[in-house]
Amino acid sequence: MNSFSRIDSVRAASSGIAANSQTQNMHERLDAPKLTADAILAAPKPHERIPPTERIVAIGTSAGGTKALEVVLPGLKKTCPGIVIVQHMPEKFTAAFAMRLNQLSAIEIREARDRDLVTPGLALIAPGGKHLLVRRNGLKYYVNVVNGPMVCRHRPSVDVLFRSMACAAGRNGVGYILTGMGDDGARGMREMFDAGAQTFAQNEASCVVFGMPKEAVRMGGVRDQLPLERVADSINRLYAL
């Protein structure tokens, strides 16, 4: 299959995923209480010193995110830091979505499994219907894939991922909040910011929906805003910082 047809298939799959997500999850999400990340894990301890180690990148996105990831991930080099991703998406779609992105990219991309190590040149996408948390063991990072209630009316939740990054990585973490509706991720990004992480939001001009990045900016957790086409380069340059 040539590159155009592969990209075309990802876009077609993305459209189908978005439609299915709306029809299957809307009633459950609207009826769910709007819980915070406290429902899954405790808040980071203020001023906790986390020893320096390799960079680790977290990306959170929702509406428009499938196409945004289609731009970002194929632009990454194999030497980029390990990446963990929450894309709001229903169950049974994330594995196929990750597989299609993997075909377009130099790095390895796949659906996360519990206790997977986060290593350079690898991107792990949260399974639909499960939360994704980053943990640390010595100088290594790994993930937990867990059940639990919806947080910010989402499962997986960006707030949960970003809070776990604040707790496990501190200033070694780098966060990107991309296009999406609502405010999931805004509080978690502020927690990453307070822990010393570098934090970025996709700018309004390049977003399909500026809701999540706008709320993260409003809460004071964003160090800089970037157009979508500059996100991959920003990640590629992290090892040079």
Secondary structure, DSSP 8 states (H G I E B T S, - for coil): --HHHHHHHHHHHHHHHHHHHHHHHHHHHHHS----GGGTS----TT--------EEEEEE-TTHHHHHHHHGGG--TTS-EEEEEE---TTTHHHHHHHHHHH-SSEEEE--TT-EE-TTEEEE--TTSEEEEEEETTEEEEEEE----BTTBSS-HHHHHHHHHHHTGGGEEEEE-S-SS-TTHHHHHHHHHTT-EEEEE-GGG-S--HHHHHHHHTT--SEEE-GGGHHHHHHTGGG-
